[in-house]
Each structure stands twice: as C-alpha cells, then as structure tokens.
Amino acid sequence: MTNQNPISDMQKAPAIRVEKSKPLRGEITVPGDKSISHRAVMFGALAKGDTRVQNFLQGADCLSTISCFEKMGIRIENNKEEVIIHGKGLHGLSAPTETLYTGNSGTTTRLISGILAGQPFSTRLTGDDSICKRPMKRVIDPLSEMGADIKSENGNGCAPLLISPASLRGIHYNSPVASAQVKSAVLLAGLYADDKTSVTEPVLSRDHTERMLRMLGASVTSEGVTATITPNPDLTAQDIFVPGDISSAAYFIAAASIVPGSEVLIKNVGINETRAGILKVADAMGARIELLNRRGGDGEPVADLLVSYAPLHGTTVSGELIPALIDEIPIIAVMAAAAEGTTMIKDAAELKVKESDRIFTVTENLKKMGADVTPTEDGMIIEGGRPLMGAAIDSYLDHRIAMSFQVASLIARGETTIKDADCVNISYPTFYSDLAALIQ
C-alpha cells in the first residue's frame, strides 16, 4: 500500500510573511520535548501496564512513532491532554501487516531499528524522501555486529530497511560519532541480546534513553562516555511528565536576546546537561538568562527561563559541546549574525545529514539576509553586527530552518517570506502563533 507523507500538504502551504518586530514580552510554555516524547511511546510499549504521558509533543514526528507501535499491536490512547500507552512487555509486539512508515523522523527510524532487530518477525521500515536519503549505516553496522539481520533495501545504506528475526549477542560498541540515536539503537537491541551490551562514544550525547529505561526498571549504568545495559529486564509502566523541549525554547531564547526591549519567561523547560548546550553558548555570548524554580522532573531536571534582551558578542562553538546543541546550531547562527564580532562553529559536520544540509541551508539563507557568513567543512564562520534585510527564505522543508529564520526576520528591515513554512508541524505546530502572542 502507499504510505501517506504527513508533511505532503505542508509543501503546498503559502509562505509566511513577516516584518521587523516590536519587543517580545510575556510568558510561554513550549511543547513537550520531542526526544523524550518519542521514547515515552517506545519504552512504554515495551513495559508491562499503562504508561501515562503528560505534555506529550503532538508533532508529526512523534505521531509517526505512535503510528508505528499501533501497527505492532500496541493500543495507544491520544486525547491531546494525555497519551496512554497500553504496554505488553518486552516481548509483546506483534508482526505488522504493512510497512512501518516513520515520516520525517530520524529518531523513530533509528531507535525502532534497535527494537525491531530483536523481534521474532520481519519488518519493512521506511520514511519520507528526506529519511530515505539520511544515513542509516550508522545503526546498520553496530546492529549487524550484534548479529541482527538488517539490510538497506536499495543497498545504499539508507531506508527502506528490511529487518528479519535473528539471535542477538551483547557487544561493546565504540561509536565513531557522538549520537544519541546510534547509542539508543544499540542499547535497545541490547534488551534482546544474550549478554550485556555497552556503547562508548567520543563524547557524551544526550542521555534520555538511559534515564527513562532506568525509571522503567532496566539495569542501565553510565560511566563517563560508556553506557551499559543488561538484557531481558522487566520493564514496568510509569507516569511520565515530558518537560518543555529546550530545542523549541531556543527560538524564544534567541528572539528575546536579540530584539531590544524584550523579556520572556519560558516555563517548564528541560535543562538536562547533555542537551542544554544552548544555555552555555548563550551565556558565552553575553545573553541574560536566569534559571528560576529549578526542580527534578521524572528523571529529567526542569527550570523556568527568564530571558531579557542583551547586546551579544561572538564566541566559538566546538568540541564536546556540539552533541548537546546540534539541533540548535541554526538558531545559534542567527544569534551570531545579530552579535558583534566573530562566531566560529566547528566540529559540526553532523549538520550535513539532518533534515537538510544545515551548513548549506543556514549559510545560504543568512547570506540572502545580508549577513557575512562563510561555510566550512564542519560548520561556519559568522562575522556579526551587519544589519539584516528582509529576504525570500527557503525552509527546504526543514522545521528548524523555518523557525530560525522566522526569528531572524524579527530584526530584519523589510519583509521576509518563508517558503514551506508549515514544515514546523514536524516539531512545533503552534510556533508562529506562540511567537506572535509575545510581540507587544
């Protein structure tokens, strides 16, 4: 059967037109964290009992994850206020009667591959045009090393993937990239292996998988940049509150920082240190951010962020910080264009294999707006302080590009149009209205 692309209608959407902004003032609560929402569905399906998820992200990517698990026999109630996953335990999934379609979601595609590698049934896994160009060899290789029967249907290391039953063995995998998706795929396959499975990364990537699996009862240990899982745990359903997504909060951090006179309170934001690199970079650039009401969430630290306008200056973004902010680099580049001085972004070649080649899409769009930016092999160099001008921006159907340049338009002279602006539905369907509500 033909699978529907959840963003096909968005491609026909008219461009968004915006003008230079007044100050932003008020409070906002951003949608639930995308990474944690994905994992709540996946791990809840593998747990025994009902996992109730509050503040679940109702974006297209996370709805793709729900769809995949429903096709494997998991009953999931989604009433928008709460998502209830009726889990059947580690060995409770059923063979799907059709291809599993992951839409535009790299997280769904890579993490579910680890789960499917340990199932007693065969599966075909695919996504939209973007997913079918993104590298899956990074999970195919370690899963194959564990004994998984996983193949790229077209032999190009990309989806569609064909995954057949196999006996998995525990391994110690030295990952060449710091990627939570790779680490998670291997650890999830490790649930079904014959012995402990470990993953060592070059630097530590986000650790939402380790935190949530522990909360559900798995034996997961972390030592430095190595995570280890013991197979065949009894996972038990839990109530999960998903904190606000710091990747979504980043656009409001940037907007309040660069539009004079702004002050915005962003409530209930996840500040997991493996994920919150944007806060370190903003601080290094001179941003004014106060962390208020710090507290522990369900295994995840949370705080309210009070962000006020401040003149920014350039900085260097590189090294071990990159995995903690890889998704925020497009909006960091916008902040850099508004700042005085030079910002260098290095060690971020991973940007090339996101929803778009974000080195290209960020630099091309910034150039259109009059910024002085030079792409490099692993990042970009931005000479900040030049006035931005309104321009015709191409989102390249990349939600983070669309949102970043909506923020850039707030300080640009003249009209900015954003092509295929509705691609933000992938992660933040109400982004434009939420931003507009803050403009006084």
N, C-alpha and C positions, 0 to 999 in steps of 0.2 A: 504494500500500500504506500501511497505518497504521504510523507510526513509534512505537516504544516510548519512553516518557519514562523515563530512567534513575532519576529520583527518585520515580516514582509509588508504589513500595512504601514509600518512606520516609514518605510523607504519612500512612500508616496506623500508623506506629510509635508506641508508647506514649511518654508524656512521661518525661523523665529527672527523678528526684527527688534533690536534694542538700541537705546540711546544712552548717553552718559548719565550716570546715576547721581541721585541725591544720597545723603548719608543713610546707612543701614542702622536701624535701631529696633530692639525688642528681644524676645525670647523665641527659641526654636528647639524642637525635638526632632532630630534626624531619624530616618528609618533604621530598623534593626540591622545589625552587622551582617553583611552578605555571607562572609566566610563561615560565621557561626550558625546562621540560618541553614545553610547547606548541610552542615554537619549534624545539626539537631534532627533533621529528617533522616539522614543516612543512618546515624547511630541509634536513633530511636526505633527505626525499623528492625535493627539487629538486637534490640533489647527486648526483654520479656515484660509485657504490660503496656500501659498507656503513658506515653511521654507527652506532656502538655507544654506547648511552647508559646510564650508571650512575646509580643513585639517582633514577630517573625517578619522578615522582609518580603513584601508582596511584589517583588520584581520578577521579570521574565526568567532570569537565570534560576532563581530559587524555585519558581513554579515548574521549571523543567525537571528539577530534582524530584519534586513531588510526583510529577507525571511518571518518571521512570520507575519509582518504587511502587506506585499504584499498579503499573503493568506487571510487577512481580508479586502481586497478590497482597500488598500491604494496604489496609484501609486507612485513609488519611482524611480527617475532617478539617476543612479550612473555612472558618466563618469570619475571617479577616481579623477579628479580635484575638482569636486563639487558634492555633493549629494543634490537633491531637493526632499523634501517630500511634496506631494500634500495633505495637511491635509483636513479632512472632519468635524472637530469639535469633541466635546466631545462625541457625540452620533452617530458618523458617521461610526463606524466599522461594517463590515458585517460578518455573520457566515462563518467560513472557511469550505471548503468541505473535508478537510483532517486533520489529526493530525498536530498540530504545533510542529515543531522539533527545539529545541534550541541548538543542537550540544553539545559543551563542556562549554556552557556559563551559569554560575550560576546567573550572573546579569540578563540576559534575562529571565531565568526561574522564578526567584523570583519577579522581578519587573512586568513582564507581568501578573503574577498571580493576583496582585492587580488590574490591569486594567480589566482583564477578569472577576473578581468577580462581577463587576458592569454591565456586558453586558447582553442583553436580549436573548442571545443564549448560547448553550452548547459548550464546547471545551475540547478536549483531548490534554494534553501538555506533551511532553517527550523530552529526550535528549539522549546523548551517554551513554556508560556504566558507565563512571565516574559520570555524572549528576544523573543517576539512583541509585547511592549509596550515594549521598550527602544529608544532612538533609534538608527536606522541611517542617518539622513540625513547624519550627520557623516562617514560614509565614502562614501555615495552621491554627495554633492556633489563632493568632490575627484576621485573616480574618474570621474565623468561629465565633469568638466573635462579629464581626460586623454583623453577620447574613449570611455570604457567604456560598454557597453550594460548598465546595471544599473538595475533598477526594483523598487520596492516593490509586491508583488502586489496589496495592498489599497489602495494609494495613500495610505498613512498614514505613510510614512517609516520603517516597521518591517518586520521579517521577516513572512512569507516574502519572499525576494529572488529575482528572476529575472535571471540573468546570461548574456548571449549573446556570441558572438565579436565582437571589434572590434579595430581598429588603435589602439594607444595612443601618445600623444605625451608627451614629457617636459615637465614644468611646474615652476614654483616656486610651491608652495602655502603661503600664510600661514594657518596653522590658527588659528581663533578660540579653541580650547581646547588646553590642555597635556594631550595624551592620547597615551600610547604606542601605544594601539590604532589611533588615527587615523594617527599618524605611520607606524606599521609597515605599515598597509594601503596607503598611498601609496607607500612605498619598495618594497614587494613588487610592486606594479603596475609600478613603475619598472624592475624587472628585465626587463620585456617591452616597454618603451617604445622610441621611436626616438631618444631623446637623454637626457641627464642629467635626473634628477628631484630636486628639493630640497623640503624641508619646514622651515618656520620656525615655531616655537611661541612663545607668550607667555613661558613659562618652560620650562626643560628637563624633559622627562618621562623615565621610565626608559629606558635605552639598551641593553637586552638584544638587540634586533634588530640594531643596528649592530655590537655586539661579536661576535655569533655569525656574522653574514654575513661580516665581515672574516676570522674564523677559517677559514671555509669557502672563502675566496678571492675574495669580492666586493670591488669597489672602493667603499668607503663612507668618506666624510670627514665629520668633525664640526667645526664652528666655532661656538662659542657655542651659540645655540639653533637652529642650522640644521644639518640633516643632508642629505647629497647622495649619490646612488647612480648609478653608471654602468651602463647596461643590458647584457644578454647576457653575464654573466660565466660562466666555467667553474667551477662550484662542485664542490669535491672533499670527499668524506666524511672525517669526523674522529671520533676517540673523544671523547666529551663526558662529563664528570662534572658532574652537576647539584648545586650547593650546597644546603644546607638553606634552606627558604623563610623569609625574615625575617618575612613576614606570619604564618606559623604560629608562629615563635619569639616573636612579640609577645605571645601569650597567656601564655606562661611567664615572659616578662619582667615582665608586669603582675602575674601571680599571685605570683611571688617578691617583688616590690616591695611588695605591699600586705598579705600575710599575715605577721604578726610571727613572727620566728624562722626565716624561710625562707632557703635558699641553694641555688641550682640552677645547674649548669653545662650550657649548651646548646651542643652541639658542631657544628662544620662549617656555620656559618651564613653565607650570602651577605651581604656588607656593602657592595655596590655603592652608591656615594654618591647615585645618582639614585633609590635605592629605600629607603635606610636612615634616613629622616626620623624614625622611631620612636626611634632612638637619641638623636637631638638633642633631641627632646621629653622623653624620659625623663631625660636629663641636666639639662635646664632645670627639671624638676620635683623634682630632688634625688635621683633614683634612683642606686643604687650598682651600676654595671656596669663590669666590667673586660673589655677585649678581649685575649684571650690567643691565642698561636700564630697570629698573622696570617700569611697566605700568599696567593699568587696561585693561583686555580683556572684552569680553561680559559677564560681571558678574563675571569673574574669573581673579585674579591677575596673571601677567606673568612677567618673567625676563629671561635674559641670564645668564648662569652659567659658570664662568671661573674656572676650576678645575686644580690644579697643584699637582704634587707628594709631599707627606709629610710623614714622619715616623708617623705611627699611634700607639695609645695605647688603651688598653681595657677600657670598660665602662659598665654601667648597662643600659639595655633597658627594661622598665617595665611600669606598671600603665597606666595612661591616655595617654601616648604616643603611646601605641600599636595600637589603631584603625587608627592612622594617618600614620602607616608604615607597617601594617600587610603583605602586598604583597611584601615588600622589605626585610623581615627578611632573606630569603635565601641569598641575596647578602650582607646583613649586616654580616651574619655569615662568609662569605668569607673574608670580610674586617677584621673581628675579628681574623680569622686564620692567617692573614698576620701581625697583630698588635702585639706589645709587651704587655704582661700582660694578665689579665683575663677579659673576657667579659661574663656577665650573661644576658641571655634573659629570662624574666619571664612574667607571666600573658598572655601567648600567646597560650593557649590551642586550640584556633580557627585554628591554623595551621594544626591540625589533620584532618580537614574537608574541606580542599582546594582541588585542582585538584589531589594532592596526600597528604598523611600524611607527611607534610613538616618537622615535627620534625624528623621522621624516615628517610626520603629521604635526607635531608640535612646532618644529622649526619653520616649516613652510607657512603655517598659519600665523606665527609670530612675525615672520618677515612681511606678510601681507599687511599687518597692522603697523609696520614701520619700525619694529624692534631690530636691534643689532644682535643677531644670533647666528652662531656657526655650528653646524652639526659635526660630530666626531664619530669615530667608530663605536665608542661606548658611552656616548652622552652628548653634551652640547656645552658651548661657551656663550654666555649671555652678558652683553655689555648693557647694563641697566641705565635707567634715567631718561631715555628718549621718549617723548610724548607718543602715545599710541593713537592710531587713527582707525576709525570705523572701516570695516572691510567685509568682503564676502568670504565667510569661513566655511570650509568643508569639514564636516564631522567625520567623514569616512566611516560612518555608521558605528563610531566608537563613542560610547557613552561618556567616557572620561574626557575626551577631546571636546565634545559638545558642552559639557558643564564648565570645563576650564575656560573656554573662550566666551561663554556667557559671562563669567566673572571678569575676564579681560575687557569685555565691552563696557563694563561699568565705569571705567576710567578712560575710555577712548572717545575722541572727538568725532562726532558724526555717527551715522547709522551703521550698525553691524548686523549682518544677516548670517544665520547659522543653518546650513543645509542639513536635511535629515535630522532635525533637532530632536525628534521624538525617540531617537535611539536611547535617550536617558531612561526609558522604561525598563531597560536591562537591569538597572540597579536602583533608580530613584525616580519613580513615576511622577511624583509631585514636586520635583525640583524647581521648576520655573515658578509655580505659584507660591512655593515656600519662600523663594528668594524675593519675589515681588512684594510679598507681605511685610518684609523687613524694610523696604525702601520708604523713607518718611518724606 
